[in-house]
Amino acid sequence: MEVCVRCLVSGRVQGVFFRGSARREAMRLGVRGYARNLRDGRVEVLACGPRDAVDALCAWLRTGPPAARVEAVECAPCAEPVPPDFTVR
């Protein structure tokens, strides 16, 4: 079963290759969606795909790349058109 979730990641997550690393992890897991910086310093991630793969990406977001310092991750189901792959915006 395919699911889509939108996650908001806060902490030191901009300027530390968070979006690019999230894309690499999403591609490895077969997850589609995007990662983009928000003006308030958070990163928004849309993750769509098989539940196990999306759950694995959401778990990865709680740590992120080595230079990141994730303080919180809030994920909620969403209904949004699913991109054909995973992009960085």
Protein Blocks (a to p, Z undefined) as FASTA:
>chain_A
ZZddddddedjfehplmmmmmmmmmmmnopacdddddfkopacdddeddfklmmmmmmmm
mnopmkbccfbdcdddddddddfbdcdZZ
